[in-house]
Amino acid sequence: MIKINTDASTHPKHKVSVGCFIIKKEDQTIVETFPLDATDNHVAEFQTMILALEYCLQNNWQKDLIFIYSDSSIVVKSFHKRYVKKDVFLPLLSKLLVLSQEFSDLTIEWIPQESNKMADHHAKQELKKELKRQKKSPK
């Protein structure tokens, strides 16, 4: 069984986003953080979940029992309803749905923010680092 927590963090003024997923597989914990091209936190949350599924595919975990937990109700509800209200999310939802078909036993669940503290912590730390990197790099 594989448990994955996802989270994203966005600085709205600077339009900088990062994502994080934490994978727990047997006695292993894998933490991945990464910059995203999103300028909106909802888009960043979709992108992070997509990257988590792509990571699972790269590791050939399609046949494993996988639970993904996210505190983004928009992403989780959109996935289950297979519908988004805003067109900007449609390509992201489509990609998420296509990727999800690759897995034999995938569950995506919403969790409250307080249950997602580790992913949130890593995402916020990575956002701070990314903002510092961008501040130092010449424009």
N, C-alpha and C positions, 0 to 999 in steps of 0.2 A: 504494500500500500504506500502511496505517495501523497503527502499533504503539502499543498503550496499556498502560501499567503502572498497576495500581491498588493502593492500600493504605489501611488504616484504622488509627486509633490510638484507644485507649480508656483512660481513667483509671478503674480499677475502683472506687476509693473514692468518687470524686465522681460516678461514672456519667455521664461526659461522653465523647462520641465525635466524631471528625472523620474525614473521608475525603479522599483525594487521588487524582486520576488525571493522568497525564502522557501527552499525545498527541503522537506524532511522525508528521507527515504531510508528505512531501516535505522541504522545507527549513524547515519550521515546527515549533516546539515549543510546546505549549499546556500550562500547568500550572493545574489547578483544585483548590482546597481549599475545604472547606465543612463546617459543623457538621452533625451527624446527630442523630436522635432515639433512637439505640441506646444501651443501657446495657451491652451485651455486645459484645466485639470481633468475634465471628463474625457477629452480626447487622449490625454496622457494615461488615464486609467484603462481605456480600451487598448492602447498600444502596449501597455505593460502586460496585460493578460495575453495578448497575441504573442508577445515575445516569450512569455512563460510556456505557452503551448508549443511554440517553435523549438524551444530548448528541450522540451520533452520528446519531440519528434527526432531531433538531432541525436538524442540518447537512446532512441529506439524503445521508448516506454509506452508505445501505443496499446499494448496488451495489459499493462498494469492497471490496477484500480487507482484512480487519481481523483483527489478532492482538491478543488481550487476554492479558496476563500478570499473574498474581497469585501471591503467596506463601501464600495461604490454601488449604490442601489441602481443607478442608471445602467451600468454595465450588466449587472446580474439580471435585473428585470428585462432589459432589452434582449439578452441572450435567451431567457426562458419564453418571452412572448414572441421572439423573432421579429421584433418591430421596434423602430425608433421614431420619435416625434420629429426630431431635427434631422434634416437631410445630411448635415455635416457628419453625422455618426453612421450613416448608411454603409459606406465602404468598409468602415471598421467592423461593424456588426457582421457584414457579409463575410469578411475575412475570418472573423472569429467563428462563425457558423461552419464555414468550409473546413477550417482546421479541426474543429471539434469532431467532425465526421471521421477523422483519422483514428480516433480512440474508441476502444471497445467498451470501456467502463469509466466514463468521465462524469463527475458531478461538479457543478459550479454553484456555490452558495454565498449568500450575503451574510456578513457578520458585522456586529457593531464595531465602531472605531476602537473602543476600549479592548476589544478582543484581537485587534490587529496592531498592537503597539510596537512589536519588533519590526515589522515591515515599514510602518510609519516612521519609526526612529531612523532606520537605515536610509529611507527615501529623503527625509529632511536633512540628514547629515550629508548625503550626496548632493543635494540641492545647494547647500552652503558651499561645498567644494567647487561645484560647477559655477556658481556666481563669482567666486574668487578667481577661478581660471579665466572666466570671460572678462573680468575687470582687468586682469594682468595682460591679456592678449591685446595686441594692437588692432585697432578697427580699420 
